[in-house]
Amino acid sequence: MRWLIAAGGTGGHVFPALSLAQAVQEADSRARVLFVGTPRGLEARVIPARGFSLKTVPARGLMGLSLLARLRTIVGLPWVLARCAGILASFRPHMVVGMGGYVAGPVVLMAFLMGIPTAVAEQNAFAGRTNRALGRIVGRVFLAFQDAEAQFPRSKVRVTGNPVRKELVEAAGKCAPVQWDASNKEELHLLVFGGSQGARAIDLALEEAIPLLARLPFPLRVLHQAGQAQVERLRRAYQESGIPHQVVEFIERMEEAYNWAHLVICRAGATSLAEISLFGRPSVLVPFPHAVDDHQRRNARLLETAGASMVLEQNELSGDSIAALVQRLGMEPQRLKLMGQAARSLARPGAAQAMVQECMAMVGRRM
């Protein structure tokens, strides 16, 4: 069976797509998987490095562009659609799955017009415009959150969760629950990251918080994934404060980072939340305020309602607010434990496998 997976832009689309591809190969060792992405997105580096073939299409969105850039994008759309049609005609996939990013729209649309079975995955609590439109024509809509169900035809919806990479699922299965007690002077392990592109606002707030964190009534050790421009400044600040730390641009083995952490501070992207839930880690979530349709805030509030996270809005983000929350949670180890349990209760480790089985059933009915 031949699978074409369209995904691009950020890790929030690319890594779930890779998880799906892994599940495809586990289900059928003879399956062929082709990715379609953009030449400048994260996929151009990550997907070939994982051993998968990638074709690129210069797809772009319209939001945030100048009028001239929008006109150029619209004028170039027929060529983009023709490029997608050419890839589909050459590869002849049995199944096309759109995993998000600007490239998914034209690929899935052309697949539908060519009579190829299609599906899309919506990773957020509020669906993006492209997926809401594609939901009317595709055969299946896979959701990470039940709350998005009302935005699609009910007969097409399957709530599977968000696919997480195999190595993380396996590591999470062996990961112990959060156990930490301030009374015995054990270090609190704080994991800070901003997603695949970093988060300048979080980095700057942490830099401001470092002198306050150094004066907490319990010891702290920090693993901080920061934007390139902030790495050296943060290293100096942690060094001067005496806080044991590691500041990096990219965390290669997130499974080890999650396993190590007692508390996570991060954005509220869907992939990050799926991984945090899988490992059962309590979190402080800082939603990106400019996310399309405010989807990060909606994601974060779902975890907060479940008791798994605390939400800190970016307009409230400061060194004082970060330090106060870390101290508050550090002084309540039972609360950390319960938040971790609540997070793990939301996990769906079999999301990728469920999507593969549903797609194979769709194709099987047509063959």
N, C-alpha and C positions, 0 to 999 in steps of 0.2 A: 504494500500500500504506500502511496506517495502522499506526503503531507507538505503543505506550504504554510508557513507561519509568518505573518506580517507583524512586525514590532519594531519600534524605534524610539530614539530620543534619549530617554533616561533609564536608569536602572529599574524604576518602577514598572516599566514595560518590558525591558530586555530580560531581566532575571526571571520573572514568571514565564516568559516565552521559552527560555532555556530549560526551566523546570518541566514544562510541557513536553519539550523535545526529548528530555531524558525519559519521561514516562512512556512516550511513544516507542522508543527503542527497547525499553524493558518489556512492553507488551508484545512487540513484534520485532525480533532481531533483524528481519529482512526489510523493515520499513526504511524508506528514504525520506529524509527531511531537508527541505530547502527553506532558508530564511530570506525574507525580503525586508530591507531596511533602507535607511538613508546613508549617504556617504560620509556625513559629518557627525552622526550621532554616536553614542556609546557603543552601539551594536557593531560599528565598523571595526572596532578593536576587540571587543569581548567575544563576539560570536565565532569568528575564525579561530581565535585562541582556544575555544572549547571544541574545535574539530568539526564544526558545522559549516556547510556552504552558505554563502551570502550573496545575494544579488541586490544591487542598490538602485533606488529610484529617487530623484531629486524632489521629493514631496515636501511641501511647506504648508504651515498653517497661515491664517490671515490675521489672527489677533496680534496686536503689538507692532504691526508693520505700518510704515508710512503709506500714504495713498499710492505713490509710485510703485512701491514694493508690492502692494496688494494687486495693482494692475498687472505687474509682471507675473505674479503668481497665477492669476486668473488666465492670462494669455498662455502661460505655459502648461495649463492643466490638460489640454488635449494630448500634448506630448507625454505627460506623466501617465495618463490613462492608456495611451498606446504602448508605452514601455511596460506597464503592468500586463496588458493583454499579451504582449510578446513573451514575457516570462511565463505566464500561465499556459500559453499555447505550446511552448517549448518543453516545459516540465510535465505538463498534463497531470496535475495533482488530483487525487481522489477526494481530498478534503482541504479546505482553506480555513484557517483560524486567524482572526484579527485580535492581536493582544494589546493594541493601543499604540499611540503615537500617530503622527500625521500620515505616515505611510499606510496605515491599516485601512483607512477609508477608501482610497482608490483601488487598492488590491482587492478588498472584499466586494466592492461594487462591481468590478470587472468580472470577478469570479461568479457572482450571481448572474450577471448578464450572459455569461458563457455556460450557464447551467451546471456549475460545479457546486457541490454541497458546501455550505458556509456556516461559520459560527463566529461569535465575538465574545470576548471576556471583558466584563466591567469590574474593575478592581476596587472602585470607590463606592461610598454610601450614596452618593448622588452621581448619576451617570453623566458622562460628557455628551456634548451635542452630537458628535459623530456617531457614537454608539447608540444614542437615542434614535437617530435616523436609520442606522443600519439595522437596528432591532426589528424594523418593520419588514425587512426582506430576508434576513438570515434564517437558517433553520433552527439554531439554538443560541440562547444568550446565557452565558455562564456568569453568575454573580458571586462576589466575595461576601457581600452583605445583604441580608434579607430586606433591608430597608429600601433597596433600589428596585425591588420587584414591581412596584406599582408603575414604574416608568416604561415597562415593556409588556407586550402581549403575554398574558399569563401562561398560555400553552407552550411558549417557547423557552420559558425560564427554568433554569436549574441552578439552585443555590449550592455551589460546590466549595466555596472558599477560594482563596487566592493561592495559586501554585507556588510552592517553595522548593528551592533546589534540594536534590536528593541528599547531598552531604549534610545539609542543615537538618533535614527531617531525621536522618539517622543519628546525628549528634544530639538532637533534642530528645530523642527517645532514651538516651543514656544520661541526660542532664538532671542533676538533683534539684529539688526545689530550693528557693532562696532560704538560707539559714544564716542569720547574722544577728549579733547581739552587741550593742554598744557597751554593755557593762563590763565585758571582759577585754576591752581595748583592742578588739580585732579591727583591722582595716576595713572600711567600707569601700567596695570596689565600684567606682562610678564610670560608666561608659557613656561617652558623649559623641554624637555624630549628627551630620546634617543630610544624610542620603548620599547618592552617588555624585552629587555636584557640590557637596558642602553646604554650609549655611552661615553666612557672614554674621547675621544678627546674633545667632547662638554663640559663635566664636567670640564676638566682642563682649557679650554679656558675661561669658565665662572668664574672659580676661579681667573684667571689672570685679568679678566675684572671687577671684583667686585669693587675694589677701584676707577676705572674710572666711573662705573655706579653710584657710590655714589655721584659723582660730576656733574651729569647731571643737566641741567637747569629746570628739572621737577622731581617730586617725583616718585619713582618706588616701586612696590611691586612684589615679585617673588614667584611663585610656581615652584619648581624644582624637577623633578623626576630624581634621580641620581643612578649610580651604587653603590653597597654596599660599596665598598672600598673608595668611595669619599664622602659619606654622612656626616660623622663627620667633615671632613676638610671643606666642603662647609658650613656647619652650622656655624662653627667658623668664617669663612671668612665673611659671611653675617652679623653675629652678630657684629663683630668688625667694619664693615663698617656702621652700623646703618640702613641698608636696611631691611624693613619688609619682612619676608620670611617664607616659609615652605619648607623644604627639606625632601623628602621621597624616599623610595626605589621603591614604587609602588603606583600608583594613582588608587584607587578602583573605583571611580566614575568619569570617564573621561568626562561624559556629563556636570557635574558641573564645571570641570576645563575649558572646552572649553567655556561654557557660561560666565564664569568669565573673561576670557582672552581678552585683546585688541590686543596682538601680541604673536605669537608662534615661538619658535626656536626649530627645531627638525631635525631628519633624514628625508629621502625622501622615506621611505617604502610606499608601495601602500595603506595599511590600514590607516596609519596616514594621508595620503593625502586625502583619501576618507572622513575621519572624519573631517579634517580641512575644506574641501569644503562644507560638509554638514552644518557645523556651520557658514560658511562664515567668517572665521578668516584669516587675513593676516599673512604671515609667512616668516621667514628666514629659508631656507632649506640648510642643510649641508649633501650632499649625502655621503654615505659610499663608499669610493673609491675602496674597495675590493669586492664589491657586484658582484655576478656572472653576466657576460656579461655587467657589468657597468650599471645595470638596474636602480639603484637609480638616477644616473645622468640624465638618459633619462626621468625618471618620473619627476624630479625636473624641467628640462628645459621646459616641457610641461606646468607646472603651471606658470613658469616665463614668457613664451611666452603669456599666457593668461592674464598676468598682476596681477596674484593672489599672487605671491611670489617673493622674491629675493633669489638668489642662492649664497652661500658662499662655495667655494671649501675647502676641508679639508686642502690642502696645503697653503691656505690663512687664515686659522682659527687661531685667536690669541685674546688676551684680547683687543688689540687696534681695531681690525676689528669688533669684536662683539659690543664693546661700540660705535664705530662710526656709525654702522648701526642702533642700537637702538636709538641713538640720532637723526640721520637723519630722521628716520621714526616718531619718537616722535614729532619732530618739524614740521611735515607735516601731521596733522590730516586728511586733506581731502584725502591725498594719502592712509592713512590707511583705510579710509572708502571705497575708490574705489577698493583697493586690496581685501577687504572683500567681496564686491559685485561681483568682478570677481571670487573669490573662490566659492561663492555660486552658480554662474551660471554653474559651472562644476559639481555640485552635482547630484547624481542619487539615491534619497532615496528609490526608488522601485526596486532596483537591485535584492534583494533576492527573492521578489515575482515574478519578471519576469523570473528568473531562474527556480523557482518551476513550474510555469505554462508551460514553455517550456518543462521541463522534464516530466510533467504529460501528455502533449500532445504526446510526444514520446512513452511513455508506453501505452497510450490509443490506439494508432495506431497498437500496437502489440497484444493487448488483444482481 
